[in-house]
Amino acid sequence: MPAAPLPKTLYTRAAALVRRIGVPSAVVFAALLFDVLYTTRAALDDAGPRFVDFGLLPGICAMAACGLWAQKRAAVAGVTGGGVLIFSTLFIHSFHLPPYSSVLPKVTITEVVAGVLMVYYVARRARAGVAFCVVGFLVVAGLVAVFGRYAGVGDIDSGTGSQALLFGLLLLVGSLVPAIAARDRGPRADPRRGLNRVNELAMGQWPLMGLLAFALLFEFGYTYSSNARGFPILFCSLVAAVVAVLSPRRPADALLGLAGIMLVSAVVTPFLSLRSYDYQMPGGVPAVQVIAGLGVVVNLTRAQGLSRSWPRIAVLSSVVALAAILNSYRSRGLQTDPETLSVLAFAATLMLGIAIAVGLMLRSRDAQRTQAVQTAVSDAQTAERMALARELHDVVAHHVTGIVVQAQAARMMAEKKPEIAVEAMARIENAGVEALAAMRRLVRSMRGDAPAGMSEFSEQATTDLGADLRKLVESANHGVPTSMHLDLPSDLPHEVGRSALRLVQESLTNVGKHASGATEAFVVAEVQGEQLHLRVTDNGRETAHRPAGGSGGYGLVGMRERVALLKGRLSAGRDPDGGWRVEAWLPLAAGEDTEGDE
């Protein structure tokens, strides 16, 4: 029985959407959504003129469109995006609009994301000269945006300007290095291989990446307000975010690396005079590092379980405790108040417990999915093996039985009537040729070369059951004269007709093998109401010796399986008038429901 499909949760739907549109497009849309919500809130608050902030939205939307367009026409989108950035800056300067700061001062997060994407795709896909010119134009447009937008709201100080240049350089290098590394090197290069790796990594990490992105956004803003003193802590947070995103590859090493980064950040913070570093958590640890730590704990617990991961989790917890003692201080020195420390310990324990619980939940879900996939594969393999076993028994055994019967008859009649033996040899040859053809069809089906639409290892198309039954009886491979009565419609379902052919074929094979002294057999195939009725009888008696070639006992088993797949009925046994009787009733409607199930 096939495994039940996994339920479509909000997470799976979001992951499917991200997979369909791609990670770069998803990042652009997420940044655009953030800017729209932030701008709308700013436009409707009581600080300054109402609705004036909506003037930023056209430029934001235009930059988002250029970022999406860069994935197809990188150079043209880059030139257009630089122009949009300059025009938007002139518009903001002319109407004194109040833009907010993100990674770069007075530049929105959508403009930063779109600009990075345009630089990346231009450097990766455009010719070297074109890429140099377009990237240079984008850099100039970015400088115009940073310094030009301050002209309408006040002068930019030297500290903020230096930080803007530094962060802009980091963004430029961070987008150029992977782009140059991923440039096409020749006909063997796969231009999408690097991006596919990013997509695969981001599929299971996008919630963590979203939280880290929002936390980094605010940390950039507070770093500007600290006049570059907070840059070392920001650098540690950036490295921690990268480690957290890459942690699924080597979660154990990632957790130890993150612990080292957080230790450096905790030791450096007291020397930077950042007591009012507002984005830090109450325990003195930046929010980005806290989120990164929780993400790595989730990934480690998910990959290795709690029994193997608790020593490393204890190391990380010790580093967080040390950071709380070093950085959660007031004017009187280190934090030693038991009540405060107990509150911090409780909050840290609660967050750690939630991360471990989430990791264990994901580990259990992964195990269930793996088992469901294994069960589905096992069921499919079992169904395939059963179908092959039935076909081998019904088709090949039928031809081989005919060969054995004809050979026995030829041996018995060779001395008395040699001409009959010659005729039998011809029939043996024909049966052997048919057996070889059947074997080739089976091999072709197993190798995947069967025509499309075939649901099993079919010997005949069975578009006309009556013609196939007549051919089967006329071949007389079972060695017993057979008559038949057929009353079949022309539109018999294919699945029903094919199964009916196999049932009659196996029944006649059994007549040749087991019906000792049989002189005639009779086949009936007719439609009665909504069912196809089959009956195969003979006038033989039960053989007193083991049939030639032995009997595997799988004939009736395969027949019952075929009938059960069609939700029909089968009866087989001694006939009251002597001989053996096999009867089957196959629902005609079942053929439509079970098509392709085997």
VOGU-3710 file (C-alpha; in Angstrom, 3 decimals, decimal comma):
1> mpaaplpktl> 0,000/0,000/0,000  1,603/3,314/-1,007  2,612/5,701/1,758  0,328/8,628/2,495  1,542/11,953/1,042  3,056/14,409/3,465  0,707/17,235/4,536  1,258/20,621/2,913  2,174/22,919/5,781  2,898/26,634/5,575
11> ytraaalvrr> 6,607/25,839/5,618  6,380/23,406/2,698  4,270/25,838/0,679  6,732/28,678/1,316  9,670/26,404/0,438  7,940/25,365/-2,784  7,347/29,030/-3,682  10,993/29,922/-3,027  12,101/26,922/-5,090  9,861/27,993/-7,978
21> igvpsavvfa> 10,917/31,655/-8,159  14,518/31,157/-7,004  16,365/32,418/-3,949  17,555/35,739/-5,505  14,011/36,693/-6,486  12,714/35,648/-3,071  15,306/37,882/-1,362  14,306/40,841/-3,545  10,612/40,344/-2,779  11,325/39,992/0,951
31> allfdvlytt> 13,340/43,239/0,952  10,610/44,982/-1,032  7,957/43,807/1,431  10,011/45,105/4,351  10,490/48,503/2,701  6,819/48,822/1,837  5,769/48,032/5,410  8,432/50,285/6,934  7,643/53,173/4,579  3,911/52,810/5,155
41> raalddagpr> 4,385/52,935/8,935  6,629/55,994/8,617  4,168/57,703/6,283  1,252/57,260/8,685  2,940/58,172/11,974  2,892/61,604/13,587  6,594/62,342/13,070  6,791/64,893/10,284  4,352/65,458/7,403  1,985/62,570/6,757
51> fvdfgllpgi> 2,162/60,561/3,526  5,409/62,201/2,413  7,329/58,935/2,881  5,260/57,311/0,140  7,395/59,278/-2,295  10,160/56,700/-1,744  8,100/53,781/-3,062  8,419/54,434/-6,841  12,214/54,362/-6,659  12,174/51,319/-4,384
61> camaacglwa> 9,860/49,382/-6,710  11,884/50,402/-9,782  15,101/49,132/-8,173  13,396/45,857/-7,242  12,295/45,449/-10,855  15,860/46,073/-12,061  17,170/43,495/-9,592  14,761/40,888/-10,975  15,492/41,918/-14,557  19,236/41,487/-13,997
71> qkraavagvt> 18,785/37,715/-13,870  17,909/37,804/-17,604  19,521/40,969/-19,046  22,298/41,805/-16,615  24,065/44,682/-18,414  20,893/46,504/-19,479  19,348/46,073/-16,041  22,556/47,343/-14,404  22,606/50,537/-16,463  18,891/51,059/-15,845
81> gggvlifstl> 19,312/50,410/-12,116  22,138/52,958/-11,841  19,970/55,509/-13,599  17,029/54,752/-11,311  19,271/55,185/-8,249  20,552/58,584/-9,443  17,091/59,813/-10,462  15,637/58,654/-7,146  18,379/60,557/-5,300  17,574/63,752/-7,239
91> fihsfhlppy> 13,878/63,273/-6,469  14,573/62,775/-2,741  16,859/65,816/-2,679  14,373/68,022/-4,536  11,371/67,183/-2,347  13,306/66,727/0,919  12,036/63,208/1,466  13,317/61,428/4,611  14,946/58,127/3,530  16,013/55,706/6,229
101> ssvlpkvtit> 19,395/53,974/6,557  20,084/50,279/6,184  23,447/48,737/5,337  24,365/52,018/3,656  23,221/55,376/5,094  20,058/56,785/3,510  19,838/53,803/1,134  16,913/51,409/1,578  17,384/47,685/1,945  15,702/46,970/-1,418
111> evvagvlmvy> 18,117/49,298/-3,203  21,072/47,585/-1,521  19,835/44,060/-2,362  18,985/44,984/-5,955  22,337/46,712/-6,410  24,266/43,712/-5,108  22,321/41,383/-7,425  22,979/43,617/-10,430  26,719/43,754/-9,694  26,809/39,988/-9,272
121> yvarraragv> 25,002/39,139/-12,507  26,834/41,777/-14,560  30,236/40,583/-13,346  29,268/36,986/-13,963  27,608/37,138/-17,382  28,712/40,272/-19,240  31,936/40,597/-21,198  34,862/41,911/-19,194  34,848/45,417/-20,680  31,079/45,789/-20,442
131> afcvvgflvv> 31,083/44,433/-16,892  33,774/46,916/-15,822  31,832/49,874/-17,212  28,460/48,825/-15,816  29,819/47,935/-12,361  31,698/51,268/-12,298  28,483/53,093/-13,141  26,644/51,269/-10,358  29,390/52,192/-7,863  29,158/55,863/-8,885
141> aglvavfgry> 25,365/55,728/-8,586  25,716/54,239/-5,114  28,097/57,030/-4,037  25,668/59,617/-5,423  22,868/58,033/-3,426  24,823/57,909/-0,153  26,254/61,417/-0,236  23,571/63,110/-2,332  20,683/62,174/-0,077  22,399/63,716/2,935
151> agvgdidsgt> 22,489/67,062/1,121  18,766/67,494/1,639  18,655/66,489/5,314  22,015/67,648/6,693  25,719/67,089/6,144  27,234/63,648/6,516  29,900/63,409/9,209  33,315/61,911/8,585  32,661/58,819/10,701  29,460/57,951/8,867
161> gsqallfgll> 31,089/58,637/5,512  34,030/56,378/6,332  31,727/53,594/7,449  29,637/53,987/4,302  32,730/53,632/2,120  33,894/50,621/4,124  30,529/48,828/3,998  30,138/49,693/0,321  33,546/48,173/-0,397  32,592/45,010/1,505
171> llvgslvpai> 29,365/44,704/-0,482  31,212/45,241/-3,751  33,882/42,650/-2,977  31,288/40,235/-1,581  29,354/40,315/-4,843  32,316/40,428/-7,253  34,318/37,510/-5,827  31,623/34,790/-6,200  30,557/36,276/-9,546  34,080/36,072/-10,985
181> aardrgprad> 34,497/32,576/-9,562  31,258/31,479/-11,241  31,978/32,981/-14,670  31,689/30,531/-17,577  35,096/28,973/-18,319  34,162/27,086/-21,457  31,615/24,740/-23,004  31,891/22,314/-20,078  31,079/24,922/-17,446  27,630/24,829/-15,935
191> prrglnrvne> 26,521/28,446/-15,459  23,858/27,504/-12,963  25,824/25,080/-10,832  26,927/27,647/-8,262  23,482/29,202/-8,046  21,907/25,769/-7,653  24,170/25,097/-4,694  23,053/28,345/-3,102  19,429/27,414/-3,748  19,875/23,983/-2,188
201> lamgqwplmg> 21,534/25,470/0,878  18,915/28,174/1,276  15,920/25,865/0,884  16,134/24,624/4,453  17,680/27,799/5,879  15,432/30,598/4,679  13,685/31,205/8,062  17,082/31,539/9,759  18,395/33,690/6,913  15,393/36,002/7,208
211> llafallfef> 15,851/36,484/10,958  19,565/37,087/10,541  18,957/39,600/7,746  16,542/41,672/9,851  18,859/41,561/12,866  21,855/42,592/10,729  19,842/45,438/9,263  19,336/46,994/12,676  22,901/46,227/13,713  24,190/48,187/10,733
221> gytyssnarg> 22,100/51,146/11,822  23,415/51,062/15,377  26,958/50,659/14,084  26,579/53,968/12,232  25,421/55,622/15,451  28,501/54,335/17,332  30,922/56,185/15,002  32,771/53,070/13,804  33,537/51,786/17,313  31,008/49,022/16,831
231> fpilfcslva> 32,554/47,759/13,594  34,530/44,893/15,258  31,337/43,589/16,828  29,487/43,971/13,521  32,242/42,010/11,797  31,899/39,222/14,368  28,139/39,204/13,836  28,560/38,967/10,054  30,916/35,999/10,417  28,523/34,378/12,915
241> avvavlsprr> 25,640/34,768/10,439  27,658/33,143/7,652  28,655/30,258/9,931  25,030/29,725/10,954  23,821/29,627/7,339  26,561/27,156/6,345  26,175/25,050/9,499  24,036/22,249/7,919  27,151/21,044/6,077  29,241/20,507/9,257
251> padallglag> 27,100/21,432/12,254  29,470/20,181/14,946  32,423/22,212/13,656  30,148/25,178/12,989  29,031/25,278/16,618  32,621/25,303/17,910  33,544/27,998/15,386  30,570/30,101/16,432  31,546/29,699/20,077  35,003/31,070/19,243
261> imlvsavvtp> 33,534/34,050/17,383  31,183/34,864/20,258  34,078/34,592/22,715  36,116/37,110/20,730  33,121/39,441/20,556  32,526/39,143/24,306  36,152/39,861/25,177  36,467/42,829/22,786  33,185/44,562/23,670  34,265/46,007/27,087
271> flslrsydyq> 37,213/47,802/25,442  35,037/49,565/22,825  32,975/51,745/25,209  29,726/50,291/23,835  27,717/50,189/27,030  24,768/51,745/25,194  25,006/49,369/22,260  21,216/49,099/22,081  20,917/46,134/19,735  22,537/43,804/22,235
281> mpggvpavqv> 20,378/41,369/24,121  19,960/41,859/27,897  22,819/39,379/28,409  25,276/41,577/26,519  25,348/39,440/23,338  24,329/41,002/19,982  21,001/39,779/18,648  22,600/38,498/15,438  24,932/36,242/17,393  22,086/34,997/19,584
291> iaglgvvvnl> 19,994/34,087/16,521  23,016/32,462/14,873  23,683/30,413/17,995  20,097/29,206/18,185  20,178/28,285/14,495  23,390/26,277/14,846  22,003/24,461/17,910  18,883/23,558/15,906  20,968/22,242/12,997  23,324/20,278/15,258
301> traqglsrsw> 20,495/18,683/17,237  18,673/17,918/14,009  21,718/16,214/12,502  23,158/14,335/15,484  20,516/14,216/18,202  20,872/15,453/21,750  22,974/12,571/23,064  25,864/13,367/20,710  25,554/17,149/20,572  25,229/18,139/24,248
311> priavlssvv> 29,009/18,539/24,896  29,315/21,166/22,158  26,092/22,828/23,263  27,597/23,035/26,770  30,662/24,809/25,321  28,484/27,366/23,558  26,404/27,885/26,710  29,567/28,544/28,713  30,675/31,188/26,213  27,263/32,883/26,401
321> alaailnsyr> 27,437/32,858/30,217  30,910/34,429/30,112  29,643/37,099/27,699  26,773/37,896/30,070  29,178/38,309/33,001  31,643/40,446/31,026  29,197/42,714/29,176  26,096/42,961/31,372  27,700/45,443/33,719  26,853/48,853/35,039
331> srglqtdpet> 29,029/51,592/36,436  29,950/49,478/39,470  31,715/46,787/37,403  30,941/43,218/36,463  27,427/41,896/36,815  27,287/39,833/39,998  23,730/40,429/41,173  22,248/36,914/41,767  18,730/38,012/40,884  19,790/39,542/37,577
341> lsvlafaatl> 21,997/36,586/36,744  19,178/34,152/37,557  16,821/36,009/35,206  19,437/35,954/32,467  20,109/32,251/33,093  16,397/31,461/32,932  15,973/33,372/29,650  19,032/31,697/28,136  17,890/28,251/29,273  14,425/28,862/27,844
351> mlgiaiavgl> 15,775/29,878/24,430  18,227/26,978/24,428  15,441/24,535/25,306  13,271/25,876/22,489  16,154/25,496/20,010  16,822/21,916/21,134  13,107/21,077/20,947  12,871/22,495/17,423  15,943/20,516/16,385  14,554/17,276/17,810
361> mlrsrdaqrt> 11,204/17,929/16,136  12,896/18,458/12,769  14,998/15,334/13,345  11,839/13,313/14,001  10,191/14,766/10,902  13,265/13,955/8,793  13,162/10,372/10,074  9,469/10,091/9,211  10,073/11,457/5,719  12,989/9,107/5,179
371> qavqtavsda> 10,910/6,149/6,308  8,009/7,250/4,121  10,307/7,476/1,097  11,873/4,099/1,883  8,428/2,553/2,314  7,245/4,005/-0,980  10,368/2,745/-2,761  10,021/-0,690/-1,149  6,337/-0,881/-2,122  7,149/0,113/-5,684
381> qtaermalar> 9,933/-2,453/-5,886  7,678/-5,144/-4,439  4,892/-4,321/-6,894  7,389/-4,414/-9,761  8,781/-7,763/-8,644  5,281/-9,220/-8,279  4,304/-7,967/-11,726  7,449/-9,484/-13,209  6,869/-12,768/-11,355  3,291/-12,989/-12,645
391> elhdvvahhv> 4,364/-12,229/-16,173  7,203/-14,734/-16,101  4,885/-17,427/-14,793  1,934/-16,668/-17,058  3,741/-15,930/-20,320  7,034/-17,811/-20,326  5,717/-20,816/-18,423  2,827/-21,054/-20,901  5,179/-21,314/-23,882  7,574/-23,657/-22,109
401> tgivvqaqaa> 4,678/-25,905/-21,075  3,631/-26,074/-24,713  7,137/-27,093/-25,678  7,183/-29,842/-23,038  3,752/-31,178/-24,034  4,600/-31,210/-27,733  7,946/-32,887/-27,032  6,254/-35,609/-24,975  3,733/-36,207/-27,744  6,490/-36,341/-30,367
411> rmmaekkpei> 8,474/-38,839/-28,331  5,424/-41,097/-27,895  4,435/-40,980/-31,580  7,911/-40,971/-33,140  8,079/-44,770/-33,672  4,459/-45,236/-34,756  3,853/-42,160/-36,904  7,069/-40,270/-37,702  5,149/-37,675/-39,727  3,259/-36,625/-36,581
421> aveamarien> 6,577/-36,237/-34,784  7,793/-33,951/-37,567  4,664/-31,809/-37,239  5,187/-31,718/-33,452  8,753/-30,538/-33,962  7,477/-27,654/-36,071  5,045/-26,689/-33,315  7,865/-26,955/-30,770  9,922/-24,596/-32,903  7,067/-22,082/-33,096
431> agvealaamr> 6,517/-22,282/-29,337  10,234/-21,713/-28,751  10,238/-18,680/-31,036  7,231/-17,270/-29,173  8,930/-17,936/-25,812  12,050/-16,068/-26,974  9,917/-13,167/-28,204  8,135/-13,038/-24,849  11,457/-13,026/-23,012  12,726/-10,172/-25,190
441> rlvrsmrgda> 9,596/-8,163/-24,407  10,129/-8,731/-20,710  13,777/-7,698/-20,909  12,847/-4,605/-22,947  10,254/-3,654/-20,348  12,708/-4,166/-17,487  15,287/-1,976/-19,245  12,723/0,815/-19,625  12,381/0,495/-23,396  8,695/-0,462/-23,381
451> pagmsefseq> 6,293/1,837/-25,239  4,734/4,616/-23,199  1,478/3,813/-21,492  2,229/0,156/-20,745  1,514/-0,440/-17,072  3,054/-3,936/-16,890  5,227/-6,353/-18,870  2,565/-6,910/-21,507  2,988/-9,467/-24,272  0,045/-8,203/-26,327
461> attdlgadlr> -1,696/-4,861/-26,452  -5,013/-6,664/-25,828  -7,005/-4,110/-27,781  -9,167/-7,013/-28,961  -9,560/-9,685/-26,278  -11,575/-11,939/-28,585  -8,808/-12,025/-31,200  -6,161/-12,649/-28,541  -8,157/-15,545/-27,057  -8,653/-17,120/-30,473
471> klvesanhgv> -4,923/-16,857/-31,179  -4,179/-18,387/-27,789  -6,521/-21,346/-28,373  -5,447/-21,903/-31,974  -1,768/-22,104/-30,971  -2,702/-25,164/-28,846  0,487/-24,994/-26,847  -1,233/-26,760/-23,959  -1,851/-29,825/-26,132  -5,609/-30,256/-25,471
481> ptsmhldlps> -8,274/-29,498/-28,113  -10,170/-26,421/-26,932  -13,465/-24,838/-27,945  -14,771/-21,525/-26,749  -17,766/-19,235/-26,490  -17,091/-15,495/-26,688  -19,520/-12,635/-26,167  -17,336/-9,573/-25,747  -17,903/-5,872/-26,471  -15,465/-3,892/-28,596
491> dlphevgrsa> -14,764/-1,307/-25,864  -13,556/-3,667/-23,163  -11,181/-1,826/-20,774  -7,554/-2,601/-21,560  -6,628/-3,561/-18,001  -9,562/-5,970/-17,723  -8,826/-7,509/-21,115  -5,142/-8,013/-20,398  -5,837/-9,643/-17,023  -8,532/-11,847/-18,591
501> lrlvqesltn> -6,076/-13,007/-21,253  -3,534/-13,935/-18,582  -6,150/-15,800/-16,518  -7,251/-17,908/-19,496  -3,625/-18,453/-20,515  -2,648/-19,725/-17,064  -5,775/-21,905/-16,856  -4,988/-23,584/-20,180  -1,361/-24,035/-19,107  -2,594/-25,846/-16,005
511> vgkhasgate> -4,825/-28,020/-18,199  -1,800/-29,143/-20,193  0,278/-29,779/-17,068  -2,203/-31,274/-14,616  -5,301/-32,563/-16,476  -4,303/-36,180/-17,083  -6,211/-37,810/-19,942  -8,080/-34,627/-20,892  -9,571/-34,770/-24,383  -11,221/-31,371/-24,496
521> afvvaevqge> -11,286/-27,983/-22,787  -13,866/-25,248/-22,953  -13,380/-21,471/-22,574  -16,221/-19,028/-21,918  -15,705/-15,251/-21,928  -18,809/-13,098/-21,812  -20,056/-9,896/-20,284  -22,806/-10,257/-17,703  -24,094/-6,890/-16,542  -21,136/-4,861/-15,244
531> qlhlrvtdng> -18,783/-7,842/-15,033  -16,704/-9,951/-17,369  -17,323/-13,640/-16,654  -14,559/-16,137/-17,470  -14,812/-19,910/-17,214  -12,251/-22,536/-18,224  -13,122/-26,222/-17,800  -11,680/-29,570/-18,894  -12,676/-33,245/-18,644  -9,364/-34,566/-17,380
541> retahrpagg> -8,572/-36,203/-14,098  -5,997/-35,289/-11,508  -2,551/-36,477/-12,530  -1,057/-39,233/-10,427  2,532/-38,204/-11,079  4,445/-34,938/-10,835  4,046/-32,878/-14,028  7,057/-32,326/-16,265  9,192/-29,498/-14,992  7,523/-29,626/-11,585
551> sggyglvgmr> 4,979/-27,203/-10,210  5,951/-24,113/-8,300  2,488/-23,583/-6,895  2,437/-19,938/-8,016  -0,161/-20,243/-10,768  -3,233/-19,833/-8,591  -1,414/-17,294/-6,433  -0,748/-15,067/-9,449  -4,318/-15,499/-10,689  -5,743/-14,452/-7,323
561> ervallkgrl> -3,440/-11,416/-7,251  -4,594/-10,316/-10,691  -8,250/-10,688/-9,763  -7,732/-8,915/-6,423  -6,108/-5,933/-8,180  -9,305/-5,540/-10,220  -11,518/-6,093/-7,131  -13,053/-9,206/-8,717  -13,738/-12,788/-7,605  -12,038/-16,073/-8,462
571> sagrdpdggw> -12,961/-19,686/-7,809  -10,971/-22,780/-8,775  -11,533/-26,411/-7,947  -12,828/-29,805/-9,046  -15,953/-29,666/-11,203  -18,911/-31,825/-10,015  -19,060/-33,397/-13,499  -15,371/-34,214/-13,464  -12,353/-32,256/-14,559  -11,264/-28,868/-13,278
581> rveawlplaa> -13,096/-25,534/-13,338  -11,710/-22,012/-13,054  -14,164/-19,096/-12,928  -13,518/-15,386/-12,527  -15,724/-12,305/-12,392  -13,956/-9,047/-13,240  -15,769/-5,702/-12,747  -15,568/-3,642/-15,901  -15,473/-0,347/-13,980  -12,436/-1,522/-12,007
591> gedtegde> -10,328/-1,386/-15,132  -10,546/2,410/-15,197  -9,761/2,750/-11,489  -6,756/0,416/-11,472  -5,150/1,483/-14,740  -1,486/1,911/-14,011  -1,694/0,745/-10,409  0,397/-2,353/-10,868
//
